[in-house]
Amino acid sequence: MKNIEHFIETSEALAVELETGLTKRPAIAPEAGGGGELDKCEFLEGWLKAHGITALERHDAPDERAKGGVRPNLTATIPGKSDAGRLWIMSHLDVVPPGEAALWETDPWTVVRRDDGPLGPRLIGRGVEDNQQGLVSSVIAALALVKGNVVPTRTVKLLFAADEEVGSAYGIIWLIKNRDLFRKDDMVLIPDGGDPKGETIEIAEKNLIWARFATTGRQAHGSRPDQGVNAHLAGADLAVRLHRRLSEKFAERDPLFEPDYSTFQPTKKEANVPNVNTIPGEDVFYMDMRILPRYSNNTVLAEINRIKTEVEAEYGVTITLTLPQQTESKPTPADTPLVGLLSTAVKEIYGVETRTIGIGGGTVGAALRNMDIPAVVWSRMEDVAHQPNEFALIGNILGDAKVMARLMMAER
């Protein structure tokens, strides 16, 4: 391991080079006004080949909205002494838009290095942490083996996926439906979440329901509510009832999660009438629900429909429920070998004891866990994803690469 870790320690310039090349190629989903991940994927594919990682495969999900008509997913393979119990390290290519330009101190698409501050050298730019930190760490770890002619204990598979930021329909979900990539004895590390010390290993996530409620009543003048049916009033009452009653009915707690209870939050509200003195006949609001895995989504939806029907009858409105997104996820068992191997590697590199946690969801791990493939989310990061002036610490990039290299070389 000494030669492997020496390579990683002296790979700062490589890490900066790769982060810089990735950042200058925005990979924004069509839903967010971008053209997808093709430019970024092609750059990464060429960069890997030029540096000696040549066992590459493209898996392009068709999407006519995106550049080239595809959403690319790329895999890289480093054959191991054994092809059983393969180790996957899965990162994603897409990023979110930079947001308000005035909040950035630098160009979001140009990596800027800063060496000042108590945290050590850092790289600033959109995507440098989410998820290029994990991506670059996995590449540097793999290069340490390839350049040193070291065969890992188990076959290593790097997956660079599309579409994580807006639901993974063209990423991991498409791959599972259309490609036979994964095996039951695989292990999957997803370096796309963590904490500044690297002490938390995410093994579970809450079930997710995003719900859209469209209420139809009858428009009227603001002074004549007797001639109308106020869709906004009915919708507002529904939102409050759902928040209160669902919280009361699904009230159990689980200390694995923070917060340790299910949450049912009204969030987005669409505009209805443009003036104050009109009673709206149409009204739309959304809810974001994060539900402890002990409750199935179907059980929650049955209660939602019961409350919805109650409000419809009371106000004389029609309410249409649609689900922009919903997911359910099995947990990864805390005693799965991957958790133990990762805990040992983190202790050896960072000197910290790890603990397992659950999160509000959702991650790409859910789709894998539902296939009974153990997946964990871990990295050492400052958690500045999606923020202006997003940054990644160079120490985290290289330190996480060492952890990943130890996983690649760990005995069963």
C-alpha positions in Angstrom: 0.0 0.0 0.0 2.9 2.4 0.5 3.6 2.8 -3.2 -0.1 3.1 -3.9 -0.6 5.8 -1.3 2.6 7.6 -2.4 1.2 7.8 -5.9 -2.1 9.3 -4.5 -0.2 11.8 -2.3 1.8 13.1 -5.3 -1.3 13.2 -7.6 -2.5 16.7 -6.6 -1.8 18.1 -10.1 -3.7 15.3 -11.7 -6.7 15.9 -9.5 -6.7 19.6 -10.2 -6.3 18.9 -14.0 -9.3 16.5 -14.0 -11.5 18.8 -11.8 -10.7 21.7 -14.1 -11.6 19.8 -17.3 -14.8 18.4 -15.9 -16.0 21.8 -14.5 -15.5 23.7 -17.8 -18.0 21.3 -19.4 -21.4 22.0 -17.8 -23.5 18.9 -17.5 -27.0 20.2 -16.7 -30.2 18.2 -17.3 -32.7 19.4 -19.9 -35.2 19.9 -17.2 -32.9 22.6 -15.8 -32.2 24.2 -19.2 -29.1 22.3 -20.1 -28.0 19.9 -22.8 -27.1 16.9 -20.7 -23.8 15.2 -20.0 -22.4 14.3 -23.4 -19.5 16.8 -23.6 -18.4 16.0 -20.1 -18.6 12.2 -20.6 -16.6 12.4 -23.8 -13.9 14.5 -22.1 -13.7 12.0 -19.2 -13.6 9.1 -21.6 -10.7 10.6 -23.5 -8.9 11.6 -20.3 -9.1 8.1 -18.8 -7.8 6.5 -22.0 -4.9 8.9 -22.1 -3.9 8.0 -18.6 -4.1 4.3 -19.0 -7.6 3.3 -17.9 -8.8 1.8 -21.2 -11.4 -0.9 -20.3 -14.3 1.5 -20.9 -17.9 1.0 -21.9 -20.6 3.5 -22.7 -24.3 2.9 -21.9 -26.2 5.7 -23.6 -29.9 6.3 -22.5 -31.8 7.8 -25.4 -33.1 11.3 -24.7 -34.0 13.5 -27.7 -33.9 16.6 -25.5 -30.2 16.3 -24.8 -27.1 16.9 -27.0 -26.5 14.0 -29.3 -29.9 12.6 -28.3 -28.4 10.6 -25.4 -27.7 10.7 -21.7 -24.4 8.9 -21.4 -23.4 6.5 -18.6 -19.7 5.4 -18.5 -18.1 2.4 -16.8 -14.4 1.7 -16.3 -13.1 -1.8 -15.2 -9.9 -2.7 -13.4 -9.8 -6.6 -13.3 -9.0 -8.1 -10.0 -7.5 -11.3 -8.7 -11.1 -12.4 -8.1 -14.2 -11.4 -10.1 -16.5 -12.3 -7.1 -17.6 -9.6 -4.7 -16.8 -6.8 -7.2 -16.4 -3.3 -5.8 -18.3 -0.6 -7.6 -17.6 3.1 -7.0 -20.5 5.1 -8.4 -20.4 8.9 -9.0 -22.5 11.1 -11.3 -21.7 13.3 -14.2 -24.5 15.9 -14.0 -24.5 19.1 -11.9 -27.1 21.6 -10.9 -27.1 25.2 -12.4 -25.0 27.8 -10.7 -28.0 29.8 -9.5 -27.7 33.6 -9.0 -24.5 34.8 -10.7 -24.1 37.7 -8.3 -23.5 35.3 -5.4 -20.5 33.8 -7.0 -17.1 35.3 -6.4 -15.6 33.5 -9.4 -16.8 32.1 -12.7 -18.7 28.9 -11.7 -17.4 27.0 -14.8 -13.7 27.9 -14.2 -11.9 26.1 -11.4 -10.1 28.5 -9.1 -7.7 27.3 -6.4 -7.4 29.0 -3.1 -4.8 28.1 -0.5 -5.9 30.5 2.2 -8.2 29.7 5.1 -8.2 27.1 7.9 -9.5 24.2 5.9 -6.5 24.0 3.6 -6.2 24.2 -0.2 -9.5 24.1 -2.0 -11.0 24.2 -5.5 -14.0 26.4 -6.3 -16.5 25.9 -9.0 -19.9 24.3 -9.8 -19.7 20.6 -9.4 -16.3 20.4 -7.8 -17.7 18.7 -4.7 -21.1 17.4 -6.1 -20.1 15.0 -7.4 -16.6 15.6 -9.0 -14.9 15.1 -5.6 -16.0 11.5 -5.4 -15.5 11.0 -9.1 -11.9 12.3 -9.1 -11.1 10.4 -5.9 -12.2 7.1 -7.5 -10.2 7.8 -10.7 -7.0 8.7 -8.7 -7.4 5.5 -6.6 -7.8 3.4 -9.8 -4.8 5.1 -11.5 -2.6 4.3 -8.4 -3.3 0.6 -9.2 -3.0 0.9 -13.0 0.2 3.0 -12.9 1.8 0.7 -10.4 0.8 -2.5 -12.2 -1.1 -3.6 -9.1 -3.9 -6.1 -9.4 -6.7 -5.3 -6.9 -8.0 -8.0 -4.6 -11.4 -7.8 -6.3 -12.5 -6.5 -9.7 -13.1 -2.7 -9.5 -15.9 -1.1 -11.5 -16.1 2.7 -11.7 -19.5 4.0 -12.8 -20.0 7.6 -14.0 -23.8 8.0 -14.2 -26.1 10.5 -15.8 -29.1 12.3 -14.4 -28.7 11.9 -10.7 -29.7 15.5 -9.9 -33.3 15.2 -11.3 -34.2 11.6 -10.5 -31.9 9.2 -12.3 -34.4 8.1 -14.9 -31.6 8.2 -17.5 -29.0 7.1 -15.1 -29.0 4.2 -12.6 -32.7 3.5 -13.1 -32.3 3.2 -16.9 -29.2 1.0 -16.4 -31.0 -1.4 -14.1 -33.9 -1.7 -16.5 -31.8 -2.0 -19.7 -28.4 -3.4 -18.8 -27.3 -6.4 -16.9 -24.4 -4.8 -15.0 -24.9 -5.7 -11.4 -24.6 -9.0 -9.4 -26.0 -9.9 -6.0 -22.6 -10.3 -4.5 -21.4 -6.8 -5.7 -20.6 -4.0 -3.3 -21.3 -0.4 -4.2 -19.7 2.7 -2.6 -21.4 6.0 -3.6 -19.1 9.0 -2.6 -21.9 11.5 -2.9 -22.6 12.5 0.7 -20.9 12.7 4.0 -19.5 14.9 6.7 -16.3 16.9 7.4 -14.8 14.1 9.5 -15.9 11.2 7.3 -17.5 9.4 10.3 -20.9 8.7 8.9 -21.8 5.8 6.6 -25.3 6.2 5.1 -27.0 2.8 4.9 -30.7 3.7 4.6 -33.0 6.5 3.5 -36.5 7.5 4.0 -39.2 6.7 1.5 -40.0 9.7 -0.7 -43.3 11.0 -2.1 -43.5 14.2 -4.0 -47.2 15.0 -4.5 -49.0 17.6 -6.6 -52.6 18.6 -5.6 -54.7 20.4 -8.2 -57.9 21.8 -6.8 -60.8 22.8 -9.1 -63.6 25.0 -7.7 -65.5 27.9 -9.4 -64.1 31.4 -9.9 -66.1 34.4 -8.6 -65.7 38.0 -7.6 -63.9 38.5 -4.3 -67.0 40.2 -2.8 -69.3 37.3 -3.8 -67.9 34.1 -2.3 -71.5 32.8 -2.3 -71.3 32.6 -6.1 -68.0 30.7 -6.3 -66.1 27.8 -4.8 -62.8 28.9 -3.5 -60.2 26.4 -4.7 -57.4 28.2 -2.9 -59.2 27.9 0.5 -59.9 24.2 0.0 -56.3 23.6 -1.1 -54.9 25.5 1.9 -57.1 23.5 4.2 -56.0 20.2 2.6 -52.4 21.2 3.0 -52.8 21.9 6.7 -54.8 18.7 7.3 -52.3 16.5 5.4 -49.4 18.0 7.4 -51.1 17.6 10.7 -52.9 14.2 10.3 -50.2 12.4 8.4 -47.7 13.5 11.1 -50.0 12.2 13.8 -50.8 8.9 12.1 -47.2 8.0 11.0 -45.6 9.1 14.2 -43.1 6.4 15.1 -39.4 7.4 15.5 -36.1 5.8 14.4 -32.8 7.1 15.8 -31.0 6.0 12.7 -32.4 9.1 11.0 -32.2 12.8 11.5 -34.8 14.0 12.0 -35.9 10.7 13.5 -39.5 10.9 12.3 -41.5 11.1 9.0 -42.0 14.6 7.6 -44.9 15.9 5.5 -44.2 19.4 4.3 -46.2 21.6 1.9 -43.7 23.3 -0.3 -44.2 24.7 -3.8 -47.3 26.8 -4.6 -48.3 27.6 -8.2 -49.8 31.0 -9.0 -53.6 31.2 -9.4 -55.4 34.4 -10.1 -53.2 37.6 -10.8 -55.5 40.0 -8.8 -56.6 40.2 -5.2 -60.3 40.6 -5.8 -61.0 37.3 -7.5 -61.8 34.0 -5.8 -59.7 31.4 -7.7 -61.3 28.5 -9.3 -58.0 26.6 -9.8 -55.3 26.1 -7.3 -52.1 23.9 -7.2 -49.7 23.1 -4.4 -47.1 20.4 -3.7 -45.9 18.4 -0.8 -42.5 16.8 -0.1 -42.9 13.8 2.2 -40.0 11.8 3.7 -41.3 8.7 5.3 -39.6 6.2 7.6 -39.1 2.9 5.7 -41.3 1.0 8.2 -44.3 2.7 6.4 -45.0 1.8 2.8 -45.8 4.5 0.3 -49.1 2.7 -0.5 -50.2 3.0 3.2 -49.4 6.7 3.2 -51.1 7.3 -0.1 -54.3 5.5 1.1 -54.5 8.0 4.0 -53.8 10.9 1.7 -56.7 9.9 -0.5 -59.0 9.5 2.5 -58.2 13.1 3.6 -58.5 14.4 0.0 -62.0 12.9 -0.4 -63.0 14.4 2.9 -62.0 17.9 1.8 -63.6 17.5 -1.6 -67.0 16.7 0.0 -66.7 19.5 2.6 -65.9 22.2 0.0 -67.5 21.0 -3.1 -64.3 20.9 -5.1 -62.5 18.3 -7.2 -58.9 17.5 -6.3 -56.5 15.7 -8.6 -53.5 14.0 -7.1 -50.4 13.3 -9.2 -47.0 12.1 -8.1 -44.0 13.7 -9.8 -41.7 11.3 -7.9 -41.9 8.5 -5.4 -39.3 6.0 -4.2 -39.0 3.3 -1.6 -35.8 1.9 -0.4 -34.7 -1.1 1.6 -31.8 -0.5 4.1 -28.4 -1.9 3.6 -27.8 -4.2 6.6 -25.4 -2.6 9.1 -23.4 -5.8 9.3 -22.8 -6.2 5.5 -19.1 -6.7 4.7 -18.8 -3.4 2.8 -19.6 -1.5 6.0 -16.9 -3.3 7.9 -14.3 -2.9 5.2 -15.1 0.8 4.7 -15.0 1.4 8.5 -11.6 -0.1 8.7 -10.3 1.9 5.7 -11.6 5.1 7.1 -10.0 4.4 10.5 -6.7 3.6 8.9 -6.6 6.8 6.7 -8.5 9.4 8.8 -8.2 8.0 12.3 -11.9 8.3 13.0 -14.5 5.8 14.1 -17.5 5.6 11.8 -21.2 5.1 12.6 -24.1 4.2 10.3 -26.9 6.6 9.7 -30.1 7.0 7.6 -31.0 10.2 5.6 -34.1 11.9 4.3 -33.5 10.6 0.8 -33.2 10.0 -1.9 -30.0 8.8 -3.4 -29.1 6.5 -6.3 -28.5 3.9 -3.6 -32.2 3.2 -3.3 -32.4 1.5 -6.7 -29.5 -0.8 -5.8 -30.7 -1.6 -2.3 -34.1 -2.6 -3.8 -32.2 -5.2 -5.8 -30.6 -6.5 -2.6 -27.2 -5.1 -3.6 -25.5 -3.5 -0.6 -24.9 0.1 -1.3 -23.5 2.8 1.1 -23.0 6.5 0.7 -19.8 7.9 2.2 -17.2 10.5 1.7 -15.4 13.2 3.7 -16.8 16.5 2.5 -17.8 20.0 3.6 -21.3 19.6 2.3 -21.5 22.7 0.2 -23.3 21.1 -2.7 -25.7 23.3 -4.7 -24.4 26.5 -3.0 -22.7 29.5 -4.6 -18.9 29.3 -4.4 -19.1 25.5 -4.0 -15.7 24.1 -3.2 -13.9 20.8 -2.6 -10.8 20.4 -0.4 -7.8 18.9 -2.1 -7.1 17.0 1.1 -10.5 15.3 0.9 -10.0 14.4 -2.8 -6.7 12.7 -2.1 -7.7 11.3 1.3 -10.8 9.7 0.0 -8.8 8.2 -2.8 -6.6 6.5 -0.2 -9.7 5.1 1.5 -11.0 3.8 -1.9 -7.6 2.3 -2.7 -7.7 0.4 0.6 -11.1 -0.9 -0.3 -9.8 -2.1 -3.6 -7.0 -4.0 -2.0 -8.8 -5.2 1.2 -9.0 -8.9 1.8 -12.5 -10.3 2.3 
